[in-house]
Amino acid sequence: MKFYYVYILRCNDNSLYTGITSDLERRIIEHNEGKYPDAYTFKKRPVTLIFYQDFTEPNQAIYFEKKLKKWSKAKKEALIKGDFDLLQTLAECRNATNSEYKED
């Protein structure tokens, strides 16, 4: 069975990088060796793998990666720490159009 991995790396400047691969070990090595000079992580090495989720369906992995890329750093950090209460709080809509935050 083939697996697909959505992963988060912590770069040397403390920024986060989210990616997807079918070979996690190889991909981390490529990031750290600077295989792709135009890649986000090239000038931010070394990188450290801090989170990954495996999938058996590539479409599920692609969907999850796209979703994570839209998240704030705070939400990603909560996921990494496994702080699902904070993750839920950060996921709540807090803008003026949300019915919970409208003044009567």
MMTF fields as JSON, N, C-alpha, C and O atoms, coordinates in Angstrom:
{
  "mmtfVersion": "1.0.0",
  "mmtfProducer": "UNKNOWN",
  "numBonds": 415,
  "numAtoms": 416,
  "numGroups": 104,
  "numChains": 1,
  "numModels": 1,
  "chainsPerModel": [1],
  "groupsPerChain": [104],
  "chainIdList": ["A"],
  "bondAtomList": [4, 2, 8, 6, 12, 10, 16, 14, 20, 18, 24, 22, 28, 26, 32, 30, 36, 34, 40, 38, 44, 42, 48, 46, 52, 50, 56, 54, 60, 58, 64, 62, 68, 66, 72, 70, 76, 74, 80, 78, 84, 82, 88, 86, 92, 90, 96, 94, 100, 98, 104, 102, 108, 106, 112, 110, 116, 114, 120, 118, 124, 122, 128, 126, 132, 130, 136, 134, 140, 138, 144, 142, 148, 146, 152, 150, 156, 154, 160, 158, 164, 162, 168, 166, 172, 170, 176, 174, 180, 178, 184, 182, 188, 186, 192, 190, 196, 194, 200, 198, 204, 202, 208, 206, 212, 210, 216, 214, 220, 218, 224, 222, 228, 226, 232, 230, 236, 234, 240, 238, 244, 242, 248, 246, 252, 250, 256, 254, 260, 258, 264, 262, 268, 266, 272, 270, 276, 274, 280, 278, 284, 282, 288, 286, 292, 290, 296, 294, 300, 298, 304, 302, 308, 306, 312, 310, 316, 314, 320, 318, 324, 322, 328, 326, 332, 330, 336, 334, 340, 338, 344, 342, 348, 346, 352, 350, 356, 354, 360, 358, 364, 362, 368, 366, 372, 370, 376, 374, 380, 378, 384, 382, 388, 386, 392, 390, 396, 394, 400, 398, 404, 402, 408, 406, 412, 410],
  "bondOrderList": [1, 1, 1, 1, 1, 1, 1, 1, 1, 1, 1, 1, 1, 1, 1, 1, 1, 1, 1, 1, 1, 1, 1, 1, 1, 1, 1, 1, 1, 1, 1, 1, 1, 1, 1, 1, 1, 1, 1, 1, 1, 1, 1, 1, 1, 1, 1, 1, 1, 1, 1, 1, 1, 1, 1, 1, 1, 1, 1, 1, 1, 1, 1, 1, 1, 1, 1, 1, 1, 1, 1, 1, 1, 1, 1, 1, 1, 1, 1, 1, 1, 1, 1, 1, 1, 1, 1, 1, 1, 1, 1, 1, 1, 1, 1, 1, 1, 1, 1, 1, 1, 1, 1],
  "groupList": [{"groupName": "MET", "atomNameList": ["N", "CA", "C", "O"], "elementList": ["N", "C", "C", "O"], "formalChargeList": [0, 0, 0, 0], "bondAtomList": [1, 0, 2, 1, 3, 2], "bondOrderList": [1, 1, 2], "singleLetterCode": "M", "chemCompType": "L-PEPTIDE LINKING"}, {"groupName": "LYS", "atomNameList": ["N", "CA", "C", "O"], "elementList": ["N", "C", "C", "O"], "formalChargeList": [0, 0, 0, 0], "bondAtomList": [1, 0, 2, 1, 3, 2], "bondOrderList": [1, 1, 2], "singleLetterCode": "K", "chemCompType": "L-PEPTIDE LINKING"}, {"groupName": "PHE", "atomNameList": ["N", "CA", "C", "O"], "elementList": ["N", "C", "C", "O"], "formalChargeList": [0, 0, 0, 0], "bondAtomList": [1, 0, 2, 1, 3, 2], "bondOrderList": [1, 1, 2], "singleLetterCode": "F", "chemCompType": "L-PEPTIDE LINKING"}, {"groupName": "TYR", "atomNameList": ["N", "CA", "C", "O"], "elementList": ["N", "C", "C", "O"], "formalChargeList": [0, 0, 0, 0], "bondAtomList": [1, 0, 2, 1, 3, 2], "bondOrderList": [1, 1, 2], "singleLetterCode": "Y", "chemCompType": "L-PEPTIDE LINKING"}, {"groupName": "VAL", "atomNameList": ["N", "CA", "C", "O"], "elementList": ["N", "C", "C", "O"], "formalChargeList": [0, 0, 0, 0], "bondAtomList": [1, 0, 2, 1, 3, 2], "bondOrderList": [1, 1, 2], "singleLetterCode": "V", "chemCompType": "L-PEPTIDE LINKING"}, {"groupName": "ILE", "atomNameList": ["N", "CA", "C", "O"], "elementList": ["N", "C", "C", "O"], "formalChargeList": [0, 0, 0, 0], "bondAtomList": [1, 0, 2, 1, 3, 2], "bondOrderList": [1, 1, 2], "singleLetterCode": "I", "chemCompType": "L-PEPTIDE LINKING"}, {"groupName": "LEU", "atomNameList": ["N", "CA", "C", "O"], "elementList": ["N", "C", "C", "O"], "formalChargeList": [0, 0, 0, 0], "bondAtomList": [1, 0, 2, 1, 3, 2], "bondOrderList": [1, 1, 2], "singleLetterCode": "L", "chemCompType": "L-PEPTIDE LINKING"}, {"groupName": "ARG", "atomNameList": ["N", "CA", "C", "O"], "elementList": ["N", "C", "C", "O"], "formalChargeList": [0, 0, 0, 0], "bondAtomList": [1, 0, 2, 1, 3, 2], "bondOrderList": [1, 1, 2], "singleLetterCode": "R", "chemCompType": "L-PEPTIDE LINKING"}, {"groupName": "CYS", "atomNameList": ["N", "CA", "C", "O"], "elementList": ["N", "C", "C", "O"], "formalChargeList": [0, 0, 0, 0], "bondAtomList": [1, 0, 2, 1, 3, 2], "bondOrderList": [1, 1, 2], "singleLetterCode": "C", "chemCompType": "L-PEPTIDE LINKING"}, {"groupName": "ASN", "atomNameList": ["N", "CA", "C", "O"], "elementList": ["N", "C", "C", "O"], "formalChargeList": [0, 0, 0, 0], "bondAtomList": [1, 0, 2, 1, 3, 2], "bondOrderList": [1, 1, 2], "singleLetterCode": "N", "chemCompType": "L-PEPTIDE LINKING"}, {"groupName": "ASP", "atomNameList": ["N", "CA", "C", "O"], "elementList": ["N", "C", "C", "O"], "formalChargeList": [0, 0, 0, 0], "bondAtomList": [1, 0, 2, 1, 3, 2], "bondOrderList": [1, 1, 2], "singleLetterCode": "D", "chemCompType": "L-PEPTIDE LINKING"}, {"groupName": "SER", "atomNameList": ["N", "CA", "C", "O"], "elementList": ["N", "C", "C", "O"], "formalChargeList": [0, 0, 0, 0], "bondAtomList": [1, 0, 2, 1, 3, 2], "bondOrderList": [1, 1, 2], "singleLetterCode": "S", "chemCompType": "L-PEPTIDE LINKING"}, {"groupName": "THR", "atomNameList": ["N", "CA", "C", "O"], "elementList": ["N", "C", "C", "O"], "formalChargeList": [0, 0, 0, 0], "bondAtomList": [1, 0, 2, 1, 3, 2], "bondOrderList": [1, 1, 2], "singleLetterCode": "T", "chemCompType": "L-PEPTIDE LINKING"}, {"groupName": "GLY", "atomNameList": ["N", "CA", "C", "O"], "elementList": ["N", "C", "C", "O"], "formalChargeList": [0, 0, 0, 0], "bondAtomList": [1, 0, 2, 1, 3, 2], "bondOrderList": [1, 1, 2], "singleLetterCode": "G", "chemCompType": "PEPTIDE LINKING"}, {"groupName": "GLU", "atomNameList": ["N", "CA", "C", "O"], "elementList": ["N", "C", "C", "O"], "formalChargeList": [0, 0, 0, 0], "bondAtomList": [1, 0, 2, 1, 3, 2], "bondOrderList": [1, 1, 2], "singleLetterCode": "E", "chemCompType": "L-PEPTIDE LINKING"}, {"groupName": "HIS", "atomNameList": ["N", "CA", "C", "O"], "elementList": ["N", "C", "C", "O"], "formalChargeList": [0, 0, 0, 0], "bondAtomList": [1, 0, 2, 1, 3, 2], "bondOrderList": [1, 1, 2], "singleLetterCode": "H", "chemCompType": "L-PEPTIDE LINKING"}, {"groupName": "PRO", "atomNameList": ["N", "CA", "C", "O"], "elementList": ["N", "C", "C", "O"], "formalChargeList": [0, 0, 0, 0], "bondAtomList": [1, 0, 2, 1, 3, 2], "bondOrderList": [1, 1, 2], "singleLetterCode": "P", "chemCompType": "L-PEPTIDE LINKING"}, {"groupName": "ALA", "atomNameList": ["N", "CA", "C", "O"], "elementList": ["N", "C", "C", "O"], "formalChargeList": [0, 0, 0, 0], "bondAtomList": [1, 0, 2, 1, 3, 2], "bondOrderList": [1, 1, 2], "singleLetterCode": "A", "chemCompType": "L-PEPTIDE LINKING"}, {"groupName": "GLN", "atomNameList": ["N", "CA", "C", "O"], "elementList": ["N", "C", "C", "O"], "formalChargeList": [0, 0, 0, 0], "bondAtomList": [1, 0, 2, 1, 3, 2], "bondOrderList": [1, 1, 2], "singleLetterCode": "Q", "chemCompType": "L-PEPTIDE LINKING"}, {"groupName": "TRP", "atomNameList": ["N", "CA", "C", "O"], "elementList": ["N", "C", "C", "O"], "formalChargeList": [0, 0, 0, 0], "bondAtomList": [1, 0, 2, 1, 3, 2], "bondOrderList": [1, 1, 2], "singleLetterCode": "W", "chemCompType": "L-PEPTIDE LINKING"}],
  "groupTypeList": [0, 1, 2, 3, 3, 4, 3, 5, 6, 7, 8, 9, 10, 9, 11, 6, 3, 12, 13, 5, 12, 11, 10, 6, 14, 7, 7, 5, 5, 14, 15, 9, 14, 13, 1, 3, 16, 10, 17, 3, 12, 2, 1, 1, 7, 16, 4, 12, 6, 5, 2, 3, 18, 10, 2, 12, 14, 16, 9, 18, 17, 5, 3, 2, 14, 1, 1, 6, 1, 1, 19, 11, 1, 17, 1, 1, 14, 17, 6, 5, 1, 13, 10, 2, 10, 6, 6, 18, 12, 6, 17, 14, 8, 7, 9, 17, 12, 9, 11, 14, 3, 1, 14, 10],
  "groupIdList": [1, 2, 3, 4, 5, 6, 7, 8, 9, 10, 11, 12, 13, 14, 15, 16, 17, 18, 19, 20, 21, 22, 23, 24, 25, 26, 27, 28, 29, 30, 31, 32, 33, 34, 35, 36, 37, 38, 39, 40, 41, 42, 43, 44, 45, 46, 47, 48, 49, 50, 51, 52, 53, 54, 55, 56, 57, 58, 59, 60, 61, 62, 63, 64, 65, 66, 67, 68, 69, 70, 71, 72, 73, 74, 75, 76, 77, 78, 79, 80, 81, 82, 83, 84, 85, 86, 87, 88, 89, 90, 91, 92, 93, 94, 95, 96, 97, 98, 99, 100, 101, 102, 103, 104],
  "secStructList": [7, 7, 7, 3, 3, 3, 3, 3, 3, 3, 7, 6, 6, 1, 7, 3, 3, 3, 3, 3, 3, 1, 7, 2, 2, 2, 2, 2, 2, 2, 2, 2, 2, 6, 7, 7, 6, 6, 1, 6, 6, 4, 4, 4, 7, 1, 7, 3, 3, 3, 3, 3, 3, 3, 3, 1, 1, 2, 2, 2, 2, 2, 2, 2, 2, 2, 2, 2, 2, 2, 1, 7, 2, 2, 2, 2, 2, 2, 2, 2, 2, 6, 7, 2, 2, 2, 2, 2, 2, 2, 2, 1, 7, 7, 1, 6, 6, 1, 4, 4, 4, 7, 7, 7],
  "xCoordList": [0.849, 0.0, 0.894, 1.848, 0.576, 1.34, 0.76, -0.455, 1.666, 1.261, 1.669, 2.65, 0.899, 1.178, 1.243, 0.441, 2.192, 2.438, 2.301, 2.875, 1.535, 1.491, 2.353, 2.173, 3.288, 4.261, 4.459, 4.196, 4.932, 5.295, 6.739, 7.122, 7.527, 8.916, 9.073, 8.404, 9.963, 10.361, 11.699, 12.657, 11.749, 12.97, 13.869, 13.438, 15.121, 16.07, 15.712, 16.259, 14.812, 14.344, 13.027, 12.383, 12.63, 11.411, 10.129, 9.029, 10.265, 9.075, 8.691, 9.477, 7.471, 6.971, 6.765, 6.365, 7.04, 6.819, 5.943, 6.204, 4.908, 3.998, 4.155, 4.181, 4.26, 4.424, 3.751, 3.134, 3.883, 3.289, 4.29, 5.003, 4.341, 5.262, 4.787, 3.958, 5.313, 5.051, 6.253, 6.195, 7.35, 8.549, 9.087, 9.9, 8.634, 8.93, 10.426, 10.977, 11.075, 12.501, 13.319, 14.157, 13.066, 13.776, 13.536, 14.461, 12.289, 11.939, 12.611, 13.051, 12.701, 13.364, 14.846, 15.422, 15.452, 16.862, 17.022, 17.951, 16.121, 16.191, 16.09, 16.835, 15.187, 15.076, 16.395, 16.899, 16.953, 18.174, 19.415, 20.354, 19.438, 20.571, 20.44, 21.383, 19.285, 19.077, 18.979, 19.537, 18.277, 18.165, 17.527, 17.887, 16.589, 15.872, 16.181, 15.599, 17.083, 17.498, 16.369, 16.485, 15.287, 14.165, 13.144, 12.159, 13.37, 12.416, 12.449, 13.48, 11.31, 11.191, 12.248, 12.823, 12.499, 13.392, 14.879, 15.719, 15.223, 16.628, 17.514, 18.584, 17.089, 17.887, 17.514, 17.981, 16.692, 16.208, 16.622, 15.986, 17.679, 18.175, 19.069, 19.662, 19.17, 18.514, 17.039, 16.611, 16.287, 14.878, 14.682, 15.453, 13.644, 13.33, 11.881, 10.979, 11.672, 10.315, 9.659, 10.169, 8.514, 7.841, 6.428, 5.817, 5.902, 4.565, 4.422, 4.938, 3.71, 3.277, 2.029, 1.782, 1.253, 0.046, 0.099, 0.371, -0.162, -0.133, -1.539, -2.512, -1.609, -2.862, -2.639, -1.536, -3.669, -3.59, -4.202, -3.954, -4.989, -5.627, -4.951, -4.955, -4.377, -3.673, -4.567, -4.11, -5.823, -6.716, -6.964, -7.098, -7.026, -7.186, -5.952, -6.066, -4.777, -3.532, -3.455, -3.076, -3.81, -3.779, -4.75, -4.417, -5.94, -6.941, -6.421, -6.551, -5.829, -5.331, -4.175, -4.102, -3.273, -2.148, -2.649, -2.182, -3.586, -4.132, -4.795, -4.669, -5.496, -6.163, -5.131, -5.283, -4.084, -3.05, -2.326, -1.992, -2.087, -1.354, -2.115, -1.507, -3.424, -4.228, -4.279, -4.704, -3.853, -3.917, -2.864, -1.807, -3.179, -2.201, -1.108, -1.268, -0.007, 1.08, 0.579, 0.948, -0.249, -0.772, -1.592, -1.473, -2.419, -3.209, -2.305, -2.521, -1.297, -0.357, 0.378, 0.564, 0.795, 1.5, 0.591, 1.05, -0.683, -1.628, -1.773, -1.829, -1.832, -1.909, -0.652, -0.737, 0.494, 1.775, 1.845, 2.329, 1.36, 1.39, 0.273, 0.276, -0.674, -1.81, -2.791, -3.554, -2.772, -3.662, -4.955, -5.131, -5.853, -7.055, -8.076, -8.911, -8.027, -8.903, -8.508, -9.364, -7.21, -6.734, -6.994, -7.378, -6.794, -7.048, -8.502, -8.781, -9.424, -10.848, -11.108, -11.85, -10.509, -10.685, -10.162, -10.812, -8.999, -8.406, -9.187, -9.118, -9.925, -10.694, -12.027, -12.637, -12.484, -13.778, -13.728, -12.753, -14.791, -14.907, -15.127, -16.04, -14.31, -14.419, -14.668, -14.426, -15.142, -15.37, -16.776, -17.61, -17.011, -18.267, -19.495, -20.604, -19.339, -20.507, -20.951, -22.03, -20.137, -20.501, -21.601, -21.492, -22.652, -23.806, -23.454, -24.105, -22.454, -22.067, -21.457, -21.438, -20.956, -20.239, -20.997, -20.456, -22.244, -23.047, -23.66, -24.106, -23.67, -24.326, -25.816, -26.243, -26.609, -28.077, -28.562, -29.764],
  "yCoordList": [-1.183, 0.0, 1.246, 1.338, 2.179, 3.412, 4.457, 4.591, 5.192, 6.255, 7.609, 7.731, 8.616, 10.002, 10.759, 10.525, 11.658, 12.347, 13.853, 14.445, 14.451, 15.898, 16.202, 15.614, 17.125, 17.362, 18.853, 19.694, 19.144, 20.515, 20.483, 19.658, 21.404, 21.557, 22.864, 23.853, 22.858, 24.108, 24.489, 23.716, 25.685, 26.175, 26.834, 27.094, 27.103, 27.667, 29.083, 29.568, 29.755, 31.08, 30.994, 32.012, 29.772, 29.467, 29.577, 29.46, 29.799, 29.773, 28.313, 27.399, 28.115, 26.77, 26.574, 27.496, 25.384, 25.016, 23.776, 22.812, 23.797, 22.665, 22.083, 22.814, 20.752, 20.102, 18.747, 18.306, 18.094, 16.778, 15.937, 16.452, 14.639, 13.739, 12.301, 12.0, 11.43, 9.998, 9.298, 8.101, 10.043, 9.489, 10.523, 11.373, 10.443, 11.465, 11.57, 12.671, 10.45, 10.474, 11.138, 11.999, 10.729, 11.314, 12.811, 13.584, 13.21, 14.633, 15.501, 16.607, 15.03, 15.809, 15.963, 17.037, 14.888, 14.949, 15.98, 16.787, 15.957, 16.93, 18.357, 19.228, 18.612, 19.954, 20.35, 21.447, 19.472, 19.817, 19.896, 20.62, 19.169, 19.238, 20.394, 20.693, 21.033, 22.155, 21.737, 22.39, 20.656, 20.117, 21.105, 21.138, 21.904, 22.846, 24.283, 24.764, 24.977, 26.326, 27.354, 28.353, 27.123, 28.067, 27.749, 28.471, 26.684, 26.265, 27.22, 27.82, 27.347, 28.201, 27.851, 28.739, 26.576, 26.132, 26.255, 26.066, 26.561, 26.55, 27.426, 26.99, 28.646, 29.583, 29.52, 30.338, 28.576, 28.473, 27.154, 26.687, 26.557, 25.275, 25.494, 26.562, 24.498, 23.197, 23.285, 24.213, 22.295, 22.193, 20.944, 19.988, 20.968, 19.85, 19.439, 20.276, 18.154, 17.632, 17.706, 17.149, 18.406, 18.538, 17.968, 17.827, 17.637, 17.068, 16.359, 16.815, 15.233, 14.627, 13.81, 13.326, 13.67, 12.853, 12.01, 12.52, 10.716, 9.872, 9.592, 9.586, 9.363, 9.108, 7.982, 7.821, 7.211, 6.184, 6.677, 6.098, 7.727, 8.311, 9.64, 10.554, 9.762, 10.999, 12.24, 13.318, 12.103, 13.263, 13.788, 14.996, 12.897, 13.323, 14.084, 15.1, 13.602, 14.278, 15.664, 16.633, 15.753, 17.044, 18.024, 19.193, 17.556, 18.399, 18.919, 20.104, 18.014, 18.398, 19.385, 20.346, 19.157, 20.086, 21.48, 22.473, 21.562, 22.863, 23.559, 24.771, 22.782, 23.325, 23.893, 25.013, 23.114, 23.558, 24.807, 25.685, 24.883, 26.042, 27.345, 28.416, 27.273, 28.475, 28.838, 29.938, 27.927, 28.167, 29.164, 29.304, 29.847, 30.737, 29.901, 28.7, 30.554, 29.864, 29.381, 28.291, 30.169, 29.786, 28.498, 27.634, 28.365, 27.14, 25.943, 24.859, 26.141, 25.048, 24.629, 23.437, 25.597, 25.29, 24.502, 23.58, 24.857, 24.129, 22.685, 21.765, 22.476, 21.132, 20.346, 19.193, 20.957, 20.313, 19.865, 18.773, 20.709, 20.408, 19.456, 18.943, 19.223, 18.377, 19.075, 18.421, 20.411, 21.202, 21.46, 22.515, 20.481, 20.549, 21.544, 22.029, 21.859, 22.904, 24.261, 25.027, 24.553, 25.81, 25.834, 26.869, 24.736, 24.651, 24.992, 25.725, 24.467, 24.773, 26.26, 26.876, 26.837, 28.263, 29.109, 30.065, 28.754, 29.512, 29.342, 30.2, 28.249, 27.98, 28.722, 28.852, 29.207, 29.877, 31.214, 31.959, 31.493, 32.756, 33.881, 33.808, 34.902, 35.999, 37.352, 38.401, 37.326, 38.61, 39.134, 38.432, 40.34, 41.013, 40.366, 40.591, 39.577, 38.96, 37.68, 37.165, 37.162, 35.948, 36.283, 37.257, 35.484, 35.771, 35.804, 36.517, 35.061, 35.071, 36.388, 36.705, 37.16, 38.394, 39.651, 40.753, 39.501, 40.657, 41.271, 40.569, 42.585, 43.269, 43.337, 43.529, 43.178, 43.247, 44.661, 44.896],
  "zCoordList": [0.0, 0.0, 0.0, 0.772, -0.858, -0.963, -0.01, 0.133, 0.636, 1.542, 0.985, 0.25, 1.35, 1.009, 2.323, 3.227, 2.422, 3.678, 3.5, 2.585, 4.386, 4.5, 5.716, 6.782, 5.542, 6.611, 6.855, 5.995, 8.059, 8.422, 8.905, 9.734, 8.364, 8.768, 9.527, 9.229, 10.509, 11.154, 10.537, 10.571, 9.977, 9.349, 10.394, 11.517, 10.015, 10.979, 11.42, 12.411, 10.714, 11.129, 11.904, 12.156, 12.28, 13.039, 12.202, 12.741, 10.896, 10.045, 9.805, 10.055, 9.316, 9.048, 7.558, 6.847, 7.102, 5.704, 5.677, 6.396, 4.853, 4.707, 3.312, 2.322, 3.242, 1.951, 1.909, 2.879, 0.764, 0.556, -0.227, -1.09, 0.077, -0.602, -0.448, 0.41, -1.276, -1.108, -0.477, -0.194, -0.255, 0.377, 1.354, 0.991, 2.577, 3.583, 3.876, 3.9, 4.096, 4.428, 3.313, 3.577, 2.069, 0.93, 0.828, 0.577, 1.024, 0.867, 1.923, 1.611, 3.158, 4.213, 3.872, 4.044, 3.391, 2.972, 1.856, 1.885, 0.876, -0.222, 0.297, -0.153, 1.229, 1.814, 2.459, 2.218, 3.271, 4.005, 3.129, 3.459, 2.024, 1.109, 0.113, -0.62, 0.088, -0.83, -2.275, -3.157, -2.521, -3.88, -4.852, -6.029, -4.371, -5.236, -4.804, -3.832, -5.507, -5.117, -5.055, -4.346, -5.783, -5.764, -4.672, -4.518, -3.92, -2.885, -1.691, -1.385, -1.03, 0.161, 1.204, 1.834, 1.382, 2.458, 2.117, 2.997, 0.884, 0.465, 1.342, 1.768, 1.616, 2.432, 3.906, 4.699, 4.272, 5.654, 6.285, 7.23, 5.769, 6.271, 7.48, 7.629, 8.336, 8.265, 8.665, 9.35, 8.216, 8.573, 9.425, 9.337, 10.244, 11.125, 10.91, 10.907, 10.734, 10.62, 11.998, 12.97, 12.071, 13.37, 13.367, 14.426, 12.185, 12.115, 10.776, 9.756, 10.8, 9.547, 9.797, 10.902, 8.746, 8.746, 7.488, 6.402, 7.634, 6.446, 5.94, 6.694, 4.643, 3.941, 2.946, 2.423, 2.686, 1.649, 0.343, -0.715, 0.408, -0.773, -1.113, -0.29, -2.295, -2.636, -2.605, -2.222, -2.999, -2.985, -1.575, -1.378, -0.601, 0.796, 1.253, 1.94, 0.877, 1.255, 0.619, 1.277, -0.647, -1.344, -0.695, -0.499, -0.364, 0.286, 1.635, 1.944, 2.434, 3.754, 3.635, 4.4, 2.684, 2.509, 2.138, 2.696, 1.211, 0.804, 1.986, 2.157, 2.791, 3.976, 4.958, 5.446, 5.242, 6.181, 5.696, 6.491, 4.409, 3.868, 4.098, 4.114, 4.275, 4.52, 6.001, 6.354, 6.863, 8.304, 8.752, 8.137, 9.835, 10.468, 11.125, 11.341, 11.434, 12.143, 13.5, 13.939, 14.164, 15.481, 15.401, 16.27, 14.368, 14.2, 13.928, 14.47, 13.089, 12.808, 14.073, 14.318, 14.872, 16.128, 17.074, 17.749, 17.126, 17.981, 17.492, 18.308, 16.186, 15.619, 15.971, 16.393, 15.802, 16.085, 17.541, 17.838, 18.445, 19.884, 20.302, 21.421, 19.407, 19.763, 20.687, 21.398, 20.677, 21.52, 20.753, 20.145, 20.792, 19.974, 20.504, 19.741, 21.804, 22.338, 21.759, 21.315, 21.765, 21.184, 19.688, 19.143, 19.036, 17.595, 17.289, 16.34, 18.083, 17.906, 18.123, 17.357, 19.151, 19.427, 18.267, 17.845, 17.764, 16.659, 15.362, 14.482, 15.235, 14.026, 13.999, 12.938, 15.141, 15.202, 14.473, 14.567, 13.755, 13.037, 14.043, 14.866, 13.984, 14.948, 14.269, 14.867, 13.045, 12.388, 12.68, 13.252, 12.289, 12.635, 12.02, 12.505, 10.978, 10.344, 11.039, 10.748, 11.95, 12.675, 13.671, 14.416, 13.684, 14.534, 16.02, 16.783, 16.442, 17.862, 18.291, 19.481, 17.339, 17.684, 17.279, 17.371, 16.831, 16.478, 17.725, 18.633, 17.748, 18.869, 18.595, 17.457, 19.66, 19.517, 19.454, 19.335]
}
